[in-house]
Amino acid sequence: MKLTHFFSILLMLALNANSLNVLAQDAAAPANALVLNNEMTSGEIRKIDKEAKKITIRHGEIKKLEMPPMTMVFQVKDEALLDKVKTGDKVNFVAEKITGAFVVTEIQVSN
């Protein structure tokens, strides 16, 4: 009887360890997906505020942020991004939500 009880406990521990491993992988998946999802969104530069390190873009839908088309002000991850564009430029850009703020992390003038 004791041997059966021992193997039952051993089996339960093995199953729980496997379940925890699967849960850990599932928990890590969204973070990895966000890093890999650098889908660009099209837009048009409306205003550049170098002093505040902000850029106003009229943009299409940003799927990964579940954001409909609109005109909005973004912070920029790197101030040098503001030197790549001028008001009126058609652009493709990547935006992310970082510590509660919407931030442009990449930007390219579209041809």
MOKAKA-V541876 format. One record per residue. N is the residue number from 1. PHI is phi in whole degrees, 0 to 359 (none if undefined). BURIAL is b if it has 9 or more other ideal C-beta (glycine too) atoms within 8 Angstrom, else e. D_FIRST is the distance of its C-alpha to the first C-alpha in Angstrom with 1 decimal. Layout:
N | PHI | BURIAL | D_FIRST
N | PHI | BURIAL | D_FIRST
This chain:
1 | none | e | 0.0
2 | 295 | e | 3.8
3 | 295 | e | 5.5
4 | 296 | e | 5.3
5 | 298 | e | 6.3
6 | 300 | e | 8.7
7 | 292 | e | 10.2
8 | 295 | e | 10.7
9 | 295 | e | 12.6
10 | 300 | e | 14.4
11 | 296 | e | 15.5
12 | 297 | e | 16.8
13 | 297 | e | 18.7
14 | 296 | e | 20.2
15 | 294 | e | 21.4
16 | 295 | e | 22.8
17 | 298 | e | 24.6
18 | 295 | e | 26.1
19 | 297 | e | 27.2
20 | 296 | e | 28.8
21 | 297 | e | 30.7
22 | 296 | e | 32.0
23 | 298 | e | 33.1
24 | 296 | e | 34.9
25 | 294 | e | 36.7
26 | 296 | e | 37.8
27 | 294 | e | 39.0
28 | 282 | e | 41.1
29 | 301 | e | 42.7
30 | 299 | e | 45.3
31 | 297 | e | 46.6
32 | 295 | e | 47.0
33 | 297 | e | 48.6
34 | 294 | b | 51.1
35 | 295 | e | 52.1
36 | 279 | e | 52.6
37 | 269 | e | 54.5
38 | 255 | e | 58.1
39 | 296 | e | 59.8
40 | 275 | b | 63.4
41 | 243 | b | 65.2
42 | 274 | b | 69.0
43 | 192 | b | 71.3
44 | 226 | b | 74.7
45 | 288 | b | 75.5
46 | 257 | e | 77.3
47 | 201 | e | 77.5
48 | 235 | b | 76.7
49 | 239 | b | 76.4
50 | 295 | e | 76.2
51 | 298 | e | 76.6
52 | 271 | e | 73.5
53 | 59 | b | 71.7
54 | 227 | b | 71.3
55 | 220 | b | 72.2
56 | 258 | b | 72.9
57 | 230 | b | 71.9
58 | 273 | e | 72.4
59 | 229 | b | 69.4
60 | 279 | e | 67.7
61 | 299 | e | 64.1
62 | 252 | b | 61.5
63 | 300 | e | 58.5
64 | 293 | e | 55.8
65 | 260 | b | 57.1
66 | 53 | e | 57.5
67 | 245 | e | 61.1
68 | 286 | e | 64.0
69 | 300 | e | 67.4
70 | 188 | e | 69.4
71 | 250 | e | 71.5
72 | 209 | e | 69.7
73 | 265 | e | 69.9
74 | 243 | b | 67.3
75 | 280 | b | 66.8
76 | 243 | b | 66.9
77 | 292 | e | 64.4
78 | 231 | e | 67.2
79 | 305 | e | 70.7
80 | 298 | e | 72.1
81 | 300 | b | 71.0
82 | 291 | b | 73.9
83 | 280 | e | 76.4
84 | 276 | e | 75.3
85 | 226 | b | 76.5
86 | 222 | e | 79.4
87 | 304 | e | 80.0
88 | 96 | e | 80.3
89 | 296 | b | 78.1
90 | 276 | e | 75.8
91 | 224 | b | 72.5
92 | 240 | b | 68.9
93 | 213 | b | 66.4
94 | 244 | b | 62.8
95 | 239 | b | 61.8
96 | 226 | b | 58.5
97 | 261 | e | 57.3
98 | 239 | e | 57.0
99 | 44 | e | 56.1
100 | 84 | e | 57.5
101 | 250 | e | 60.7
102 | 273 | b | 61.8
103 | 231 | b | 62.9
104 | 278 | b | 64.7
105 | 254 | b | 63.1
106 | 215 | b | 65.2
107 | 205 | b | 68.5
108 | 221 | b | 70.9
109 | 287 | b | 74.3
110 | 272 | e | 74.1
111 | 267 | e | 76.9
